[in-house]
Amino acid sequence: MKQVIKEQSDTWNHVAATIDPASATFDTAIRPLINVDNETQGRIAVIAMLRYASPDQLAREASDAAIGLLRQWDSERVARKDFYHLLKAVEDKAEEVHFEDAKFLKSNIQQFTRGGHGRLDQDQLAVYLGRRNQIDELRQQYNRNYRNDDGGLWLSPDELDGVPAEDLARFLGRQESTDVSTKEKAFVRFTRADVNAVLQYATSPSTRKKVHVANERKVPENVELFKQVIELRDENSRLMGYENHAAFRLEARVAKTTAWVNSFLDELEDVPLRKGREEMKALLEIRKKDFTQSSDSMPPWDYDYYNCLLQERIDVKHGQISEYFPLDYSVSAMLDLFASCLQLRFALLTADEKKHTVWHDDVQVWAVWDNRAASKDKFVGYLYTDLLIRPNKHQGSQSVNLQCGYLRQDGKRVCPATILMSAFPRPTTTGCALLKHSEIVSLFHELGHGMHDLGAEDSHCFDPWTPHAP
């Protein structure tokens, strides 16, 4: 990462030292910045990804430290008034450039203006950027705490009555043989899959409450970090002249103001709430059979359980549905759909072909090829999948850009690589990993992002690690 930062900083310093605002053009002042971003983005993404997926603790820590260095460099870059004036000078000349070039310029100017340039005096700017650095550090610590959390609850099989056999077997398989207190108990981790299994199926309301409350209270050290981030964001937003942080964030979104958002929500409120009350009434009717008191309310730890019961009444049985969607088959079928729609061909790499490019044995790699008649067998890029849960891996599903596609200075294309990452329960000794309906939807959604990464033929990478005001 230090080498990446050096390459970027050397380029920025060279432009600042050799180009003045009066003579600056897009090609002399901006094009070098685009080129260095393109050339370094892939290395940044590979290093950053290791925080989420590497099984090696030292690699995760090194990745986290490297991203800290990158954020520090981003902070130094956004603090430069000379570059703000240089960018504005190029914008004011209104050269006719390719729309991607124009977007790059606009995006960079926005980073500087939202970094306080053109709005704050020098003293205010120092305060503002200092707070931004604090926010970045707090966010990094918050995310680190969350990633490293491996907490959970030890529960007896009786407490887990009703939980599907495959989930219970997974919980019981984590017994600590050296700890007498956990003998014959099951360990429910604070992961989405484990918590959902208990909240949806455990028949004991006290168990559901215990798991829900404990899960909501995990990583308690993050509470103070969260409070500090909220306070610092509010202070910075007001210093910039905004009513609050929401107003600051919305300025760069499609919905430009908090007033518009509130008005839009008010318009939507009537119909969804009316429908929601009708659906909640049906759940409460089922709950009345179990509770003679307080049956007019629905605690958060009971909602999923009674919603499952309601669906079973209309013969929706998620456990049986999942039997039709084994993980490997589902991924293969999804790729077949995209291959048909987008005219692509996916070729699975062998163990020997992928062995020097993966970070864990779970990872599979597909080479993606264009299957259209006019460009048949043109290489498109690589799709990686890392779908099974393991300790210290990011929980949930996400699409991770590993290398943006772009055009090199010599006109040759660098092809993209992207990761479909999730944390589904691992196969058991008695069966393969199965997907619930909601997991299929989530996986399909994230795979769509990956297809966008692979299908885009941009000139610039539009680096996802480009700094944005925290």
C-alpha positions as a Markdown table, in Angstrom:
| # | Residue | x | y | z |
|---|---|---|---|---|
| 1 | Met | 0.0 | 0.0 | 0.0 |
| 2 | Lys | 2.9 | 2.4 | 0.7 |
| 3 | Gln | 4.0 | 1.9 | -2.9 |
| 4 | Val | 0.5 | 2.6 | -4.2 |
| 5 | Ile | 0.3 | 5.8 | -2.1 |
| 6 | Lys | 3.8 | 6.9 | -3.3 |
| 7 | Glu | 2.7 | 6.4 | -7.0 |
| 8 | Gln | -0.4 | 8.5 | -6.4 |
| 9 | Ser | 1.3 | 11.2 | -4.3 |
| 10 | Asp | 4.2 | 11.5 | -6.8 |
| 11 | Thr | 1.7 | 12.0 | -9.6 |
| 12 | Trp | -0.3 | 14.6 | -7.7 |
| 13 | Asn | 2.8 | 16.5 | -6.6 |
| 14 | His | 4.2 | 16.5 | -10.2 |
| 15 | Val | 1.0 | 17.9 | -11.6 |
| 16 | Ala | 0.9 | 20.6 | -8.8 |
| 17 | Ala | 4.5 | 21.5 | -9.4 |
| 18 | Thr | 4.4 | 21.7 | -13.2 |
| 19 | Ile | 0.9 | 22.9 | -14.1 |
| 20 | Asp | -0.6 | 26.3 | -13.0 |
| 21 | Pro | -4.3 | 27.1 | -13.1 |
| 22 | Ala | -4.0 | 29.6 | -15.9 |
| 23 | Ser | -2.5 | 27.0 | -18.3 |
| 24 | Ala | -4.2 | 23.9 | -16.9 |
| 25 | Thr | -6.2 | 21.7 | -19.4 |
| 26 | Phe | -7.9 | 18.4 | -18.9 |
| 27 | Asp | -5.1 | 16.5 | -20.5 |
| 28 | Thr | -2.3 | 18.2 | -18.6 |
| 29 | Ala | -3.9 | 18.4 | -15.1 |
| 30 | Ile | -6.6 | 15.7 | -14.9 |
| 31 | Arg | -5.5 | 12.9 | -17.3 |
| 32 | Pro | -2.5 | 12.0 | -15.1 |
| 33 | Leu | -4.8 | 11.6 | -12.1 |
| 34 | Ile | -7.1 | 9.3 | -14.1 |
| 35 | Asn | -4.1 | 7.2 | -15.2 |
| 36 | Val | -2.6 | 6.7 | -11.8 |
| 37 | Asp | -6.1 | 5.8 | -10.3 |
| 38 | Asn | -6.6 | 3.2 | -13.0 |
| 39 | Glu | -3.2 | 1.7 | -12.5 |
| 40 | Thr | -3.4 | 1.4 | -8.7 |
| 41 | Gln | -7.1 | 0.5 | -8.1 |
| 42 | Gly | -6.7 | -3.2 | -8.5 |
| 43 | Arg | -3.9 | -3.4 | -6.0 |
| 44 | Ile | -5.9 | -1.4 | -3.5 |
| 45 | Ala | -8.9 | -3.6 | -3.9 |
| 46 | Val | -7.0 | -6.8 | -3.4 |
| 47 | Ile | -5.4 | -5.5 | -0.2 |
| 48 | Ala | -8.7 | -4.2 | 1.1 |
| 49 | Met | -10.6 | -7.4 | 0.4 |
| 50 | Leu | -8.4 | -9.4 | 2.8 |
| 51 | Arg | -10.0 | -7.6 | 5.7 |
| 52 | Tyr | -13.3 | -9.3 | 4.9 |
| 53 | Ala | -12.2 | -12.8 | 3.8 |
| 54 | Ser | -8.7 | -13.8 | 4.7 |
| 55 | Pro | -8.5 | -16.8 | 7.1 |
| 56 | Asp | -5.1 | -15.4 | 8.4 |
| 57 | Gln | -5.3 | -12.9 | 11.3 |
| 58 | Leu | -2.0 | -11.3 | 10.4 |
| 59 | Ala | -3.3 | -10.7 | 6.8 |
| 60 | Arg | -6.5 | -9.2 | 8.1 |
| 61 | Glu | -4.7 | -6.9 | 10.5 |
| 62 | Ala | -2.2 | -5.9 | 7.8 |
| 63 | Ser | -5.1 | -5.1 | 5.4 |
| 64 | Asp | -6.8 | -3.0 | 8.0 |
| 65 | Ala | -3.6 | -1.1 | 8.7 |
| 66 | Ala | -3.0 | -0.6 | 4.9 |
| 67 | Ile | -6.5 | 0.9 | 4.5 |
| 68 | Gly | -5.8 | 3.2 | 7.4 |
| 69 | Leu | -2.7 | 4.5 | 5.5 |
| 70 | Leu | -4.9 | 4.9 | 2.4 |
| 71 | Arg | -7.5 | 6.9 | 4.3 |
| 72 | Gln | -4.7 | 9.1 | 5.7 |
| 73 | Trp | -3.4 | 9.8 | 2.2 |
| 74 | Asp | -7.0 | 10.5 | 1.0 |
| 75 | Ser | -7.3 | 13.0 | 3.9 |
| 76 | Glu | -4.1 | 14.8 | 2.9 |
| 77 | Arg | -5.1 | 14.9 | -0.7 |
| 78 | Val | -8.5 | 16.4 | -0.1 |
| 79 | Ala | -6.9 | 19.1 | 2.2 |
| 80 | Arg | -4.9 | 20.5 | -0.7 |
| 81 | Lys | -6.1 | 24.0 | -1.8 |
| 82 | Asp | -3.7 | 24.0 | -4.8 |
| 83 | Phe | -5.5 | 21.1 | -6.3 |
| 84 | Tyr | -9.0 | 22.6 | -5.6 |
| 85 | His | -8.0 | 25.7 | -7.5 |
| 86 | Leu | -6.5 | 23.6 | -10.3 |
| 87 | Leu | -9.6 | 21.5 | -10.7 |
| 88 | Lys | -11.9 | 24.6 | -10.7 |
| 89 | Ala | -9.7 | 26.2 | -13.3 |
| 90 | Val | -10.1 | 23.2 | -15.6 |
| 91 | Glu | -13.9 | 23.2 | -15.0 |
| 92 | Asp | -14.2 | 26.9 | -15.7 |
| 93 | Lys | -12.6 | 26.4 | -19.1 |
| 94 | Ala | -15.5 | 24.1 | -20.1 |
| 95 | Glu | -13.5 | 22.0 | -22.5 |
| 96 | Glu | -15.4 | 19.5 | -24.6 |
| 97 | Val | -14.4 | 16.1 | -23.2 |
| 98 | His | -15.7 | 12.5 | -23.1 |
| 99 | Phe | -18.6 | 12.1 | -20.7 |
| 100 | Glu | -16.5 | 9.8 | -18.5 |
| 101 | Asp | -13.8 | 12.4 | -18.3 |
| 102 | Ala | -16.4 | 15.0 | -17.4 |
| 103 | Lys | -17.8 | 12.8 | -14.7 |
| 104 | Phe | -14.3 | 12.2 | -13.2 |
| 105 | Leu | -13.7 | 16.0 | -13.0 |
| 106 | Lys | -17.1 | 16.6 | -11.5 |
| 107 | Ser | -16.7 | 13.9 | -8.9 |
| 108 | Asn | -13.3 | 15.2 | -7.8 |
| 109 | Ile | -14.5 | 18.8 | -7.5 |
| 110 | Gln | -17.4 | 17.5 | -5.4 |
| 111 | Gln | -15.0 | 15.7 | -3.1 |
| 112 | Phe | -13.1 | 19.0 | -2.6 |
| 113 | Thr | -16.2 | 21.2 | -2.1 |
| 114 | Arg | -17.7 | 18.7 | 0.3 |
| 115 | Gly | -14.4 | 18.7 | 2.0 |
| 116 | Gly | -14.9 | 22.3 | 2.8 |
| 117 | His | -13.0 | 24.1 | 0.0 |
| 118 | Gly | -14.8 | 27.2 | -1.3 |
| 119 | Arg | -17.0 | 27.2 | 1.8 |
| 120 | Leu | -14.8 | 27.5 | 4.8 |
| 121 | Asp | -11.9 | 29.8 | 5.8 |
| 122 | Gln | -8.5 | 28.3 | 6.6 |
| 123 | Asp | -9.1 | 27.8 | 10.3 |
| 124 | Gln | -12.6 | 26.3 | 9.8 |
| 125 | Leu | -11.2 | 24.0 | 7.1 |
| 126 | Ala | -8.6 | 22.7 | 9.6 |
| 127 | Val | -11.2 | 22.0 | 12.2 |
| 128 | Tyr | -13.5 | 20.4 | 9.6 |
| 129 | Leu | -10.9 | 18.1 | 8.2 |
| 130 | Gly | -9.6 | 17.2 | 11.6 |
| 131 | Arg | -13.1 | 16.0 | 12.6 |
| 132 | Arg | -13.3 | 14.0 | 9.3 |
| 133 | Asn | -10.1 | 12.2 | 10.2 |
| 134 | Gln | -11.5 | 11.4 | 13.7 |
| 135 | Ile | -14.7 | 10.0 | 12.1 |
| 136 | Asp | -12.6 | 7.8 | 9.7 |
| 137 | Glu | -10.6 | 6.4 | 12.6 |
| 138 | Leu | -13.8 | 5.8 | 14.7 |
| 139 | Arg | -15.5 | 4.1 | 11.7 |
| 140 | Gln | -12.5 | 1.9 | 11.1 |
| 141 | Gln | -12.3 | 0.8 | 14.7 |
| 142 | Tyr | -16.1 | 0.2 | 14.8 |
| 143 | Asn | -15.9 | -2.1 | 11.7 |
| 144 | Arg | -12.8 | -3.8 | 13.1 |
| 145 | Asn | -14.7 | -4.6 | 16.3 |
| 146 | Tyr | -17.7 | -5.9 | 14.4 |
| 147 | Arg | -15.6 | -8.1 | 12.1 |
| 148 | Asn | -13.6 | -9.6 | 14.9 |
| 149 | Asp | -16.6 | -10.4 | 17.1 |
| 150 | Asp | -17.1 | -14.2 | 17.5 |
| 151 | Gly | -19.7 | -14.1 | 20.4 |
| 152 | Gly | -22.7 | -16.2 | 20.9 |
| 153 | Leu | -24.8 | -18.1 | 23.5 |
| 154 | Trp | -24.5 | -21.6 | 24.9 |
| 155 | Leu | -28.0 | -23.1 | 25.0 |
| 156 | Ser | -29.4 | -26.5 | 25.9 |
| 157 | Pro | -31.2 | -28.6 | 23.3 |
| 158 | Asp | -34.4 | -28.2 | 25.3 |
| 159 | Glu | -34.1 | -24.4 | 24.9 |
| 160 | Leu | -33.7 | -24.9 | 21.2 |
| 161 | Asp | -36.8 | -27.1 | 20.7 |
| 162 | Gly | -38.4 | -26.5 | 17.3 |
| 163 | Val | -35.1 | -25.4 | 15.6 |
| 164 | Pro | -34.6 | -27.5 | 12.4 |
| 165 | Ala | -32.4 | -30.5 | 12.8 |
| 166 | Glu | -29.7 | -29.3 | 10.4 |
| 167 | Asp | -29.3 | -26.0 | 12.4 |
| 168 | Leu | -29.3 | -27.8 | 15.7 |
| 169 | Ala | -26.6 | -30.2 | 14.5 |
| 170 | Arg | -24.5 | -27.2 | 13.5 |
| 171 | Phe | -24.9 | -25.6 | 16.9 |
| 172 | Leu | -24.1 | -28.8 | 18.7 |
| 173 | Gly | -21.0 | -29.4 | 16.6 |
| 174 | Arg | -19.3 | -26.4 | 18.3 |
| 175 | Gln | -19.1 | -28.0 | 21.8 |
| 176 | Glu | -16.0 | -27.3 | 23.8 |
| 177 | Ser | -14.9 | -30.7 | 25.0 |
| 178 | Thr | -12.5 | -29.2 | 27.6 |
| 179 | Asp | -15.2 | -27.0 | 29.2 |
| 180 | Val | -17.5 | -28.9 | 31.5 |
| 181 | Ser | -20.0 | -26.1 | 31.6 |
| 182 | Thr | -20.8 | -26.4 | 27.9 |
| 183 | Lys | -21.0 | -30.2 | 27.8 |
| 184 | Glu | -24.1 | -31.3 | 25.7 |
| 185 | Lys | -24.9 | -27.6 | 25.0 |
| 186 | Ala | -25.2 | -25.9 | 21.6 |
| 187 | Phe | -23.4 | -22.7 | 20.7 |
| 188 | Val | -25.5 | -20.2 | 18.8 |
| 189 | Arg | -23.3 | -17.6 | 17.2 |
| 190 | Phe | -24.3 | -14.0 | 16.6 |
| 191 | Thr | -24.5 | -14.5 | 12.9 |
| 192 | Arg | -27.5 | -13.9 | 10.7 |
| 193 | Ala | -28.0 | -17.6 | 9.9 |
| 194 | Asp | -27.8 | -18.7 | 13.5 |
| 195 | Val | -29.9 | -16.0 | 15.0 |
| 196 | Asn | -32.6 | -16.3 | 12.3 |
| 197 | Ala | -32.8 | -20.0 | 12.8 |
| 198 | Val | -33.6 | -19.5 | 16.5 |
| 199 | Leu | -36.0 | -16.5 | 16.1 |
| 200 | Gln | -37.9 | -18.2 | 13.3 |
| 201 | Tyr | -38.3 | -21.7 | 14.8 |
| 202 | Ala | -37.5 | -21.9 | 18.5 |
| 203 | Thr | -40.8 | -22.6 | 20.3 |
| 204 | Ser | -39.6 | -21.1 | 23.6 |
| 205 | Pro | -40.4 | -17.4 | 23.9 |
| 206 | Ser | -37.7 | -17.0 | 26.6 |
| 207 | Thr | -35.1 | -18.5 | 24.2 |
| 208 | Arg | -36.1 | -16.2 | 21.4 |
| 209 | Lys | -36.0 | -13.2 | 23.7 |
| 210 | Lys | -32.6 | -14.2 | 25.1 |
| 211 | Val | -31.0 | -14.6 | 21.7 |
| 212 | His | -32.5 | -11.5 | 20.3 |
| 213 | Val | -31.5 | -9.3 | 23.2 |
| 214 | Ala | -28.0 | -10.8 | 23.4 |
| 215 | Asn | -27.5 | -10.3 | 19.6 |
| 216 | Glu | -28.7 | -6.7 | 19.8 |
| 217 | Arg | -26.2 | -6.0 | 22.6 |
| 218 | Lys | -23.2 | -7.6 | 20.9 |
| 219 | Val | -20.0 | -5.6 | 20.6 |
| 220 | Pro | -20.9 | -3.1 | 23.4 |
| 221 | Glu | -17.7 | -1.2 | 22.9 |
| 222 | Asn | -19.2 | 0.1 | 19.6 |
| 223 | Val | -21.9 | 2.1 | 21.3 |
| 224 | Glu | -19.6 | 4.9 | 22.4 |
| 225 | Leu | -17.9 | 4.9 | 19.0 |
| 226 | Phe | -21.3 | 5.3 | 17.3 |
| 227 | Lys | -22.2 | 8.2 | 19.5 |
| 228 | Gln | -19.0 | 10.0 | 18.8 |
| 229 | Val | -19.4 | 9.6 | 15.0 |
| 230 | Ile | -23.0 | 10.9 | 15.2 |
| 231 | Glu | -21.9 | 14.0 | 17.2 |
| 232 | Leu | -18.9 | 14.7 | 15.0 |
| 233 | Arg | -20.9 | 14.4 | 11.8 |
| 234 | Asp | -23.5 | 16.8 | 13.1 |
| 235 | Glu | -20.9 | 19.3 | 14.1 |
| 236 | Asn | -19.2 | 19.1 | 10.7 |
| 237 | Ser | -22.5 | 19.4 | 8.8 |
| 238 | Arg | -23.5 | 22.5 | 10.8 |
| 239 | Leu | -20.1 | 24.1 | 10.3 |
| 240 | Met | -20.6 | 23.6 | 6.5 |
| 241 | Gly | -24.0 | 25.4 | 6.8 |
| 242 | Tyr | -26.3 | 22.4 | 6.7 |
| 243 | Glu | -29.2 | 21.9 | 9.1 |
| 244 | Asn | -28.0 | 18.4 | 10.0 |
| 245 | His | -25.9 | 15.5 | 8.6 |
| 246 | Ala | -28.9 | 14.1 | 6.6 |
| 247 | Ala | -29.1 | 17.4 | 4.7 |
| 248 | Phe | -25.4 | 17.2 | 4.0 |
| 249 | Arg | -25.6 | 13.6 | 2.7 |
| 250 | Leu | -28.7 | 14.1 | 0.6 |
| 251 | Glu | -27.1 | 17.0 | -1.4 |
| 252 | Ala | -25.1 | 14.4 | -3.4 |
| 253 | Arg | -28.1 | 12.0 | -3.9 |
| 254 | Val | -31.1 | 11.9 | -6.2 |
| 255 | Ala | -33.3 | 13.1 | -3.3 |
| 256 | Lys | -31.7 | 16.4 | -2.7 |
| 257 | Thr | -33.4 | 17.7 | 0.5 |
| 258 | Thr | -34.7 | 16.3 | 3.8 |
| 259 | Ala | -38.0 | 18.2 | 3.1 |
| 260 | Trp | -38.5 | 16.2 | -0.1 |
| 261 | Val | -37.7 | 12.9 | 1.6 |
| 262 | Asn | -40.1 | 13.6 | 4.5 |
| 263 | Ser | -42.9 | 14.7 | 2.1 |
| 264 | Phe | -42.3 | 11.5 | 0.0 |
| 265 | Leu | -42.5 | 9.3 | 3.1 |
| 266 | Asp | -45.7 | 11.1 | 4.2 |
| 267 | Glu | -47.3 | 10.3 | 0.9 |
| 268 | Leu | -46.3 | 6.7 | 1.2 |
| 269 | Glu | -47.3 | 6.3 | 4.8 |
| 270 | Asp | -51.0 | 5.8 | 4.6 |
| 271 | Val | -51.3 | 2.7 | 2.3 |
| 272 | Pro | -48.3 | 0.7 | 3.6 |
| 273 | Leu | -49.2 | 1.4 | 7.2 |
| 274 | Arg | -52.8 | 0.4 | 6.7 |
| 275 | Lys | -51.7 | -2.9 | 5.0 |
| 276 | Gly | -49.1 | -3.4 | 7.8 |
| 277 | Arg | -51.7 | -3.1 | 10.5 |
| 278 | Glu | -53.9 | -5.7 | 8.7 |
| 279 | Glu | -50.9 | -8.1 | 8.5 |
| 280 | Met | -49.9 | -7.5 | 12.1 |
| 281 | Lys | -53.5 | -8.2 | 13.3 |
| 282 | Ala | -53.3 | -11.6 | 11.7 |
| 283 | Leu | -50.0 | -12.4 | 13.5 |
| 284 | Leu | -51.5 | -11.2 | 16.8 |
| 285 | Glu | -54.4 | -13.5 | 16.4 |
| 286 | Ile | -52.0 | -16.4 | 16.2 |
| 287 | Arg | -50.0 | -15.2 | 19.2 |
| 288 | Lys | -53.1 | -15.0 | 21.4 |
| 289 | Lys | -53.2 | -18.8 | 21.5 |
| 290 | Asp | -49.8 | -18.8 | 23.3 |
| 291 | Phe | -50.3 | -15.7 | 25.5 |
| 292 | Thr | -53.3 | -14.7 | 27.5 |
| 293 | Gln | -51.7 | -11.4 | 28.5 |
| 294 | Ser | -50.0 | -8.7 | 26.4 |
| 295 | Ser | -51.3 | -10.3 | 23.2 |
| 296 | Asp | -52.0 | -6.9 | 21.7 |
| 297 | Ser | -48.3 | -6.3 | 21.1 |
| 298 | Met | -45.6 | -8.0 | 19.1 |
| 299 | Pro | -42.1 | -8.0 | 20.7 |
| 300 | Pro | -39.3 | -8.0 | 18.1 |
| 301 | Trp | -38.1 | -11.4 | 19.2 |
| 302 | Asp | -41.6 | -12.9 | 18.4 |
| 303 | Tyr | -42.3 | -11.4 | 15.0 |
| 304 | Asp | -40.2 | -13.9 | 12.8 |
| 305 | Tyr | -41.6 | -16.9 | 14.7 |
| 306 | Tyr | -45.2 | -16.0 | 14.3 |
| 307 | Asn | -44.7 | -14.9 | 10.7 |
| 308 | Cys | -43.3 | -18.4 | 10.0 |
| 309 | Leu | -46.4 | -19.9 | 11.6 |
| 310 | Leu | -48.7 | -17.8 | 9.5 |
| 311 | Gln | -46.9 | -18.9 | 6.3 |
| 312 | Glu | -47.1 | -22.5 | 7.4 |
| 313 | Arg | -50.9 | -22.1 | 7.6 |
| 314 | Ile | -50.9 | -21.4 | 3.9 |
| 315 | Asp | -48.6 | -24.3 | 3.3 |
| 316 | Val | -45.4 | -22.2 | 2.8 |
| 317 | Lys | -42.7 | -24.4 | 4.4 |
| 318 | His | -39.3 | -22.8 | 3.9 |
| 319 | Gly | -37.4 | -25.8 | 5.0 |
| 320 | Gln | -39.0 | -28.0 | 2.3 |
| 321 | Ile | -38.6 | -25.2 | -0.3 |
| 322 | Ser | -34.9 | -25.0 | 0.4 |
| 323 | Glu | -34.5 | -28.6 | -0.5 |
| 324 | Tyr | -35.0 | -27.5 | -4.1 |
| 325 | Phe | -32.2 | -25.0 | -3.9 |
| 326 | Pro | -28.8 | -26.6 | -3.0 |
| 327 | Leu | -26.1 | -23.9 | -3.0 |
| 328 | Asp | -23.9 | -25.2 | -5.8 |
| 329 | Tyr | -26.7 | -26.0 | -8.1 |
| 330 | Ser | -28.4 | -22.6 | -7.5 |
| 331 | Val | -25.2 | -20.7 | -8.3 |
| 332 | Ser | -24.8 | -22.7 | -11.5 |
| 333 | Ala | -28.4 | -22.1 | -12.5 |
| 334 | Met | -28.0 | -18.4 | -11.9 |
| 335 | Leu | -24.9 | -18.2 | -14.0 |
| 336 | Asp | -26.8 | -20.1 | -16.8 |
| 337 | Leu | -29.5 | -17.4 | -16.6 |
| 338 | Phe | -27.1 | -14.6 | -16.9 |
| 339 | Ala | -25.2 | -16.5 | -19.7 |
| 340 | Ser | -28.4 | -16.7 | -21.6 |
| 341 | Cys | -29.6 | -13.1 | -21.1 |
| 342 | Leu | -26.2 | -11.4 | -21.6 |
| 343 | Gln | -24.7 | -13.9 | -24.0 |
| 344 | Leu | -21.8 | -14.9 | -21.9 |
| 345 | Arg | -19.9 | -18.1 | -21.2 |
| 346 | Phe | -18.7 | -19.1 | -17.8 |
| 347 | Ala | -15.8 | -21.6 | -17.6 |
| 348 | Leu | -14.9 | -22.9 | -14.1 |
| 349 | Leu | -11.2 | -22.9 | -13.4 |
| 350 | Thr | -9.6 | -26.1 | -12.1 |
| 351 | Ala | -7.9 | -26.4 | -8.8 |
| 352 | Asp | -4.5 | -26.1 | -10.5 |
| 353 | Glu | -5.5 | -23.1 | -12.5 |
| 354 | Lys | -6.8 | -21.1 | -9.5 |
| 355 | Lys | -4.4 | -22.2 | -6.8 |
| 356 | His | -2.2 | -19.1 | -6.9 |
| 357 | Thr | -5.1 | -16.6 | -7.1 |
| 358 | Val | -7.4 | -17.6 | -4.2 |
| 359 | Trp | -7.3 | -16.8 | -0.5 |
| 360 | His | -9.2 | -19.9 | 0.7 |
| 361 | Asp | -10.0 | -23.4 | -0.6 |
| 362 | Asp | -13.7 | -22.5 | -0.6 |
| 363 | Val | -13.2 | -20.0 | -3.4 |
| 364 | Gln | -14.2 | -20.9 | -6.9 |
| 365 | Val | -13.2 | -18.9 | -10.0 |
| 366 | Trp | -14.9 | -18.6 | -13.4 |
| 367 | Ala | -13.3 | -17.2 | -16.5 |
| 368 | Val | -16.0 | -15.2 | -18.3 |
| 369 | Trp | -16.1 | -15.0 | -22.1 |
| 370 | Asp | -18.3 | -13.1 | -24.6 |
| 371 | Asn | -20.6 | -15.5 | -26.5 |
| 372 | Arg | -22.0 | -13.0 | -29.0 |
| 373 | Ala | -21.4 | -13.9 | -32.6 |
| 374 | Ala | -19.7 | -10.6 | -33.4 |
| 375 | Ser | -17.3 | -10.9 | -30.5 |
| 376 | Lys | -17.3 | -14.6 | -29.7 |
| 377 | Asp | -14.6 | -15.8 | -27.3 |
| 378 | Lys | -13.5 | -12.3 | -26.4 |
| 379 | Phe | -12.3 | -12.5 | -22.8 |
| 380 | Val | -14.6 | -10.5 | -20.4 |
| 381 | Gly | -13.1 | -11.0 | -16.9 |
| 382 | Tyr | -13.1 | -13.2 | -13.8 |
| 383 | Leu | -15.9 | -14.0 | -11.4 |
| 384 | Tyr | -14.9 | -15.3 | -7.9 |
| 385 | Thr | -17.3 | -16.9 | -5.5 |
| 386 | Asp | -16.6 | -17.2 | -1.7 |
| 387 | Leu | -20.0 | -18.3 | -0.3 |
| 388 | Leu | -19.5 | -20.3 | 2.9 |
| 389 | Ile | -19.3 | -19.1 | 6.5 |
| 390 | Arg | -16.0 | -19.3 | 8.4 |
| 391 | Pro | -14.5 | -17.5 | 11.4 |
| 392 | Asn | -13.7 | -13.8 | 11.1 |
| 393 | Lys | -15.2 | -13.6 | 7.6 |
| 394 | His | -17.7 | -10.8 | 6.7 |
| 395 | Gln | -21.2 | -11.8 | 7.6 |
| 396 | Gly | -23.9 | -11.3 | 5.0 |
| 397 | Ser | -23.8 | -11.1 | 1.2 |
| 398 | Gln | -22.0 | -8.6 | -0.8 |
| 399 | Ser | -20.4 | -8.0 | -4.2 |
| 400 | Val | -16.7 | -7.0 | -3.9 |
| 401 | Asn | -15.0 | -5.3 | -6.8 |
| 402 | Leu | -11.5 | -6.8 | -7.2 |
| 403 | Gln | -10.4 | -5.0 | -10.3 |
| 404 | Cys | -12.3 | -2.5 | -12.3 |
| 405 | Gly | -12.1 | -2.7 | -16.1 |
| 406 | Tyr | -10.5 | 0.3 | -17.9 |
| 407 | Leu | -8.4 | 1.3 | -20.9 |
| 408 | Arg | -4.7 | 1.6 | -20.5 |
| 409 | Gln | -2.8 | 4.5 | -21.9 |
| 410 | Asp | -1.8 | 2.3 | -24.8 |
| 411 | Gly | -5.4 | 1.6 | -25.6 |
| 412 | Lys | -5.5 | -2.0 | -24.4 |
| 413 | Arg | -8.2 | -3.0 | -22.1 |
| 414 | Val | -7.6 | -4.3 | -18.5 |
| 415 | Cys | -10.4 | -6.8 | -17.8 |
| 416 | Pro | -12.4 | -6.7 | -14.6 |
| 417 | Ala | -12.5 | -9.2 | -11.7 |
| 418 | Thr | -15.3 | -9.3 | -9.1 |
| 419 | Ile | -16.2 | -11.4 | -6.1 |
| 420 | Leu | -19.6 | -12.8 | -5.0 |
| 421 | Met | -19.2 | -13.1 | -1.3 |
| 422 | Ser | -21.5 | -14.5 | 1.3 |
| 423 | Ala | -21.6 | -16.5 | 4.5 |
| 424 | Phe | -24.0 | -19.4 | 4.1 |
| 425 | Pro | -23.9 | -22.3 | 6.5 |
| 426 | Arg | -21.4 | -25.0 | 5.5 |
| 427 | Pro | -22.6 | -28.4 | 4.3 |
| 428 | Thr | -23.1 | -31.0 | 7.0 |
| 429 | Thr | -22.0 | -34.6 | 7.1 |
| 430 | Thr | -25.5 | -35.6 | 6.1 |
| 431 | Gly | -26.3 | -33.1 | 3.3 |
| 432 | Cys | -25.3 | -30.1 | 1.2 |
| 433 | Ala | -25.8 | -26.5 | 1.9 |
| 434 | Leu | -29.4 | -25.4 | 1.1 |
| 435 | Leu | -30.6 | -21.9 | 0.4 |
| 436 | Lys | -33.8 | -20.3 | 1.9 |
| 437 | His | -35.9 | -18.1 | -0.4 |
| 438 | Ser | -34.6 | -14.9 | 1.1 |
| 439 | Glu | -31.0 | -16.1 | 0.6 |
| 440 | Ile | -31.7 | -16.8 | -3.0 |
| 441 | Val | -33.0 | -13.3 | -3.5 |
| 442 | Ser | -30.0 | -11.8 | -1.7 |
| 443 | Leu | -27.6 | -13.9 | -3.7 |
| 444 | Phe | -29.2 | -13.1 | -7.0 |
| 445 | His | -29.2 | -9.4 | -6.1 |
| 446 | Glu | -25.5 | -9.4 | -5.4 |
| 447 | Leu | -24.6 | -11.4 | -8.4 |
| 448 | Gly | -26.4 | -8.7 | -10.5 |
| 449 | His | -23.8 | -6.2 | -9.2 |
| 450 | Gly | -21.1 | -8.6 | -10.2 |
| 451 | Met | -22.5 | -8.9 | -13.7 |
| 452 | His | -22.5 | -5.1 | -13.9 |
| 453 | Asp | -18.8 | -5.0 | -12.9 |
| 454 | Leu | -18.1 | -7.6 | -15.6 |
| 455 | Gly | -20.2 | -6.1 | -18.4 |
| 456 | Ala | -19.2 | -2.5 | -18.0 |
| 457 | Glu | -16.7 | -1.3 | -20.6 |
| 458 | Asp | -15.5 | 1.9 | -19.0 |
| 459 | Ser | -12.5 | 3.9 | -19.9 |
| 460 | His | -11.8 | 4.8 | -16.2 |
| 461 | Cys | -12.1 | 2.6 | -13.2 |
| 462 | Phe | -14.1 | 5.1 | -11.0 |
| 463 | Asp | -12.2 | 3.8 | -8.0 |
| 464 | Pro | -14.6 | 2.5 | -5.3 |
| 465 | Trp | -12.0 | 3.5 | -2.8 |
| 466 | Thr | -12.2 | 7.1 | -3.8 |
| 467 | Pro | -12.8 | 9.1 | -0.6 |
| 468 | His | -16.2 | 10.4 | 0.3 |
| 469 | Ala | -17.1 | 12.8 | 3.1 |
| 470 | Pro | -17.8 | 10.6 | 6.2 |
